[in-house]
Amino acid sequence: MYSARPLATSFANPRAVTKLLQTAHTSSNGSASACLKPCSASFLVHQPQVPSPRLFTSTAHQRFKEVFPPPQDSPSIKVTPPAWHHPVYTEEQMNAIRVAHRQTRNWADHIALTMVRLLRWGMDTATGYTHAKGSVKPKGDSNPASLGQNKGWFAMTERKWLVRFLFLESVAGVPGMVAASVRHLHSLRRLKRDNGWIETLLEEAYNERMHLLTFMKMAEPGRFMKFMILGAQGVFYNGFFLSYLISPRICHRFVGHLEEEAVLTYTRAIAEIDAGNLPKWAKLEAPEIAVRYWNMPEGHRTMRDLLLYIRADEAKHREVNHTLSNLEQNSDPNPFVSECK
């Protein structure tokens, strides 16, 4: 399952190794093999000497390493399956996804939409995101030449899109986990069932994290980007936690509008690929983690196909959260896991 890769052996602590050798030579039985063989393994660092597949980074190349390297000569070790099996989308379903917006109807909806627009402005500023008018195909328009295109510094390159995707998914994975944890504790305090909400929210957070892990196989952010993600997560997690304690309904409406923006972003990226503005992604293969998670069929594993799968996920989250916001938060069952007669 894992391909063999050449390894380079280096000593992580030369002084400790020298001391170990001296200790071995002065052992009572005069043999160093008994001590050196089992002890020296803890001082070895194995780093694969292969070029990184990431398209951009500010991290030095030699710092790339696998935190959990593939097991060597261990046929009994198997890959752990995902906690939630992803539903298989058909090509027709993915191509049928449209940019949509739910109109505001009351003051709570206005609050949610205002907060999304504020978050969008901050995210656009942080990631350098820009787009030209007409960059999304109108419904029924099949002419790529009608798409707008920015030039120069304002052009959305492959690198800028990956920066935006990474930042977007690092934020998108927070609401589901926060909502699930709050409802879990609420269920424990009230000694009552949650009516099926928790699992759906956890699955949403898991799905968003898989999006992030997929893009991490293509790019590694630098220290500044990691610092921005850390700050955004710290502020957003605590803010969303307090907001969910006050009004879960507004929070789910907020996530619904946030997913609308995510669908719009991925639709624009797909349109850019179709227009030929992202040549590096024209034939780029999706990472193996994405192929396994989405069960991507042979011949449909390009970067464009990957974005279609992710956009379909975001469209489903859009539907789920707008629906949950319409329900009675403490009594209505989750319709997405309930069986109706």
C-alpha positions in Angstrom: 0.0 0.0 0.0 2.9 2.3 0.7 5.5 2.8 -2.0 9.1 2.2 -1.1 11.2 5.5 -0.8 14.9 5.9 -0.3 15.8 7.0 3.3 18.6 9.0 4.6 19.8 8.3 8.2 21.0 11.1 10.3 21.9 11.5 14.0 19.5 13.8 15.9 21.9 14.2 18.9 25.6 13.4 18.1 26.8 14.0 21.7 24.3 11.5 23.0 25.4 9.0 20.5 29.1 9.5 21.4 28.3 9.0 25.0 26.4 5.9 24.2 29.3 4.5 22.3 31.7 5.2 25.2 29.3 3.5 27.6 29.0 0.5 25.4 32.8 0.1 25.1 33.2 0.2 28.9 30.5 -2.3 29.6 31.3 -5.2 31.9 31.1 -7.9 29.3 33.2 -6.0 26.8 30.5 -6.3 24.1 28.9 -3.2 22.7 26.3 -4.9 20.5 24.0 -5.8 23.4 23.5 -2.1 24.3 24.1 -0.4 21.1 21.6 -2.2 18.9 18.5 -1.5 20.9 19.5 1.9 22.2 20.8 3.5 19.1 17.5 3.2 17.3 16.1 6.0 19.4 18.7 8.4 18.1 18.0 7.9 14.4 15.9 10.1 12.3 14.6 8.8 9.0 13.7 11.5 6.4 12.4 10.6 2.9 14.6 12.2 0.3 11.8 13.0 -2.2 10.8 16.3 -3.7 7.8 17.9 -2.1 4.6 17.9 -4.1 3.5 21.2 -2.5 3.1 24.1 -4.9 4.1 26.9 -2.6 5.6 27.3 0.8 7.9 29.6 2.9 9.3 26.7 4.8 12.8 25.5 4.0 12.7 22.3 1.8 14.7 20.2 4.3 12.1 20.8 7.0 9.5 18.8 5.1 9.0 15.5 6.9 6.3 13.0 7.5 5.0 13.1 11.1 3.9 9.5 10.8 6.0 7.9 8.1 4.8 4.9 6.2 5.6 1.6 8.1 8.6 -0.3 6.7 8.3 -4.1 6.3 5.1 -4.2 8.3 2.5 -6.0 6.2 0.2 -6.4 9.2 -0.4 -2.7 9.6 -3.6 -1.5 7.8 -4.9 1.9 6.9 -7.6 3.1 9.4 -10.9 3.7 7.5 -12.6 7.1 7.9 -15.0 7.5 10.8 -17.8 8.6 8.5 -18.0 7.1 5.0 -18.5 9.8 2.4 -21.5 9.5 0.1 -20.7 9.0 -3.5 -21.7 11.9 -5.7 -22.6 11.4 -9.3 -21.2 13.7 -12.0 -24.7 15.0 -12.7 -25.2 15.9 -9.1 -22.0 17.8 -8.8 -22.5 19.7 -12.0 -26.0 20.7 -10.9 -24.7 22.7 -7.9 -25.6 26.4 -8.3 -24.7 29.5 -6.4 -27.7 30.4 -4.2 -28.6 32.8 -1.5 -31.3 32.7 1.1 -33.0 36.0 1.5 -33.1 37.6 5.0 -36.5 37.6 6.7 -36.0 38.9 10.2 -33.5 40.7 12.4 -31.7 37.4 13.3 -31.0 36.7 9.6 -29.7 40.2 9.2 -27.3 39.7 12.1 -26.0 36.4 10.6 -25.6 37.8 7.1 -23.8 40.9 8.4 -21.3 38.8 10.4 -20.6 36.6 7.3 -19.9 39.7 5.2 -17.6 41.0 7.9 -15.8 37.7 8.0 -15.6 37.5 4.3 -14.0 40.9 4.1 -11.4 39.9 6.6 -10.7 36.7 4.8 -10.4 38.4 1.5 -7.9 40.8 2.9 -5.8 38.2 4.7 -5.6 35.9 1.6 -5.3 38.6 -1.1 -8.5 37.3 -2.8 -9.8 39.3 -5.8 -12.0 38.4 -8.7 -13.2 40.2 -11.8 -16.8 40.8 -12.7 -18.2 38.0 -14.8 -15.8 35.4 -13.3 -18.8 33.1 -12.6 -20.6 31.6 -15.6 -24.2 32.6 -15.8 -26.6 29.7 -15.8 -26.7 28.2 -19.3 -23.6 30.1 -20.5 -21.0 27.6 -21.9 -18.6 30.1 -23.4 -15.4 30.4 -21.4 -14.4 33.6 -23.2 -17.2 35.4 -21.3 -15.3 35.0 -18.0 -13.6 38.0 -16.5 -9.9 37.9 -15.7 -7.7 40.0 -13.4 -4.2 40.9 -14.5 -0.9 41.6 -12.8 -0.8 41.7 -9.1 -4.6 41.2 -8.8 -4.6 37.9 -10.8 -5.7 34.9 -8.8 -2.9 32.4 -9.3 -2.8 28.8 -8.2 -0.8 29.9 -5.2 -3.4 32.5 -4.1 -6.2 30.0 -4.5 -4.5 27.5 -2.3 -3.8 30.2 0.3 -7.5 31.0 0.3 -8.6 27.4 0.4 -6.4 26.7 3.4 -7.6 29.7 5.3 -11.2 29.0 4.4 -11.1 25.4 5.5 -9.2 26.1 8.7 -12.2 28.3 9.7 -15.0 26.2 8.3 -14.1 23.2 10.5 -14.8 25.2 13.7 -18.6 25.7 13.8 -19.6 22.0 13.5 -17.3 21.0 16.4 -18.3 23.9 18.6 -22.0 23.2 18.0 -21.6 19.5 18.6 -19.7 20.0 21.9 -22.2 22.5 23.2 -25.2 20.3 22.4 -23.3 17.3 23.9 -22.9 19.1 27.2 -26.4 20.4 27.0 -27.7 16.8 26.6 -25.7 15.7 29.6 -26.9 18.5 31.8 -30.6 18.0 30.9 -30.3 14.2 31.0 -32.1 14.1 27.6 -31.4 12.9 24.1 -30.2 15.3 21.5 -32.5 14.0 18.7 -29.7 13.3 16.3 -28.1 16.7 15.9 -24.7 15.9 17.4 -23.6 13.3 14.9 -24.5 15.4 11.9 -22.5 18.4 13.3 -19.5 16.2 14.1 -19.6 14.8 10.6 -19.7 18.3 9.1 -16.6 19.3 11.1 -14.8 16.0 10.1 -15.6 16.7 6.4 -14.2 20.2 6.6 -11.1 18.9 8.2 -10.7 16.4 5.3 -10.8 19.4 2.9 -8.0 21.0 4.9 -5.9 17.8 5.0 -6.4 17.4 1.2 -5.1 20.9 0.5 -2.2 20.4 3.0 -1.0 17.6 0.7 -0.6 20.3 -2.0 0.8 23.2 -0.1 2.4 24.0 3.3 1.7 27.5 4.7 4.6 29.5 6.0 5.0 30.8 9.5 3.0 34.0 8.9 0.1 32.1 7.4 0.2 29.7 10.3 0.2 32.7 12.7 -2.9 34.1 11.0 -4.7 30.8 11.2 -3.9 30.5 14.9 -5.2 34.0 15.6 -8.3 33.5 13.5 -9.1 30.2 15.1 -8.6 31.5 18.6 -10.9 34.5 18.0 -13.5 32.6 15.9 -13.8 29.5 18.2 -14.4 31.5 21.3 -16.7 33.9 19.6 -18.8 31.2 18.0 -18.9 29.3 21.3 -20.3 32.2 23.2 -22.7 33.0 20.3 -24.0 29.4 20.2 -24.8 29.6 23.9 -26.8 32.7 23.3 -28.6 31.9 20.0 -28.0 28.5 18.2 -30.5 29.6 15.6 -28.5 32.6 14.5 -25.3 30.6 14.5 -26.7 28.0 12.1 -28.0 30.7 9.9 -24.5 32.3 10.0 -23.0 29.0 8.9 -25.6 28.6 6.1 -24.6 32.0 4.7 -20.9 31.1 5.2 -21.3 28.0 3.1 -23.0 30.0 0.4 -19.8 32.0 0.2 -17.8 28.8 0.1 -19.9 27.5 -2.9 -19.3 30.8 -4.6 -15.6 30.7 -4.1 -15.2 27.1 -5.4 -17.5 27.9 -8.4 -15.2 30.8 -9.3 -12.1 28.6 -9.0 -13.7 26.0 -11.3 -14.6 28.7 -13.8 -11.0 29.9 -13.7 -9.8 26.4 -14.6 -12.3 26.2 -17.4 -11.2 29.5 -18.8 -7.5 28.4 -18.8 -6.4 31.0 -16.2 -4.9 28.3 -14.0 -2.7 26.2 -16.3 -0.9 24.4 -13.5 -4.2 22.8 -12.5 -5.3 21.7 -15.9 -3.9 18.2 -15.5 -2.9 18.2 -11.9 -3.9 14.9 -10.2 -5.8 15.0 -6.9 -3.9 13.8 -3.8 -4.3 10.1 -2.8 -6.1 11.1 0.4 -8.8 12.8 -1.7 -9.1 9.8 -4.0 -9.8 7.5 -1.1 -12.1 9.8 0.8 -14.4 10.7 -2.1 -14.0 7.4 -3.9 -13.0 9.3 -7.0 -13.3 7.1 -10.1 -10.5 6.4 -12.5 -10.3 9.2 -15.1 -12.0 11.7 -12.8 -9.2 12.6 -10.4 -8.0 16.0 -11.6 -7.9 19.2 -9.6 -11.1 20.3 -11.2 -12.8 17.1 -10.2 -11.6 17.6 -6.6 -13.1 21.1 -6.5 -16.4 19.7 -7.8 -16.5 17.2 -4.9 -15.6 19.9 -2.3 -18.2 22.3 -3.7 -20.8 19.6 -3.4 -19.9 19.1 0.2 -20.2 22.9 0.9 -23.6 23.0 -0.9 -24.8 20.2 1.4 -23.6 22.0 4.5 -25.4 25.1 3.2 -28.6 23.1 3.1 -28.1 21.4 6.4 -27.4 24.6 8.4 -30.2 26.6 6.9 -32.6 23.8 7.7 -31.4 23.4 11.3 -31.8 27.1 11.8 -35.5 26.8 10.8 -36.1 24.2 13.5 -37.0 24.4 17.2 -33.5 24.1 18.7 -34.4 22.1 21.8 -37.1 19.8 20.7 -37.2 19.2 16.9 -35.4 16.1 15.6 -32.7 16.2 13.0 -34.5 15.5 9.7 -31.2 14.4 8.0 -30.9 11.3 10.2 -34.6 10.6 11.0 -36.7 8.0 9.2 -40.2 9.2 8.3 -43.2 6.9 7.8 
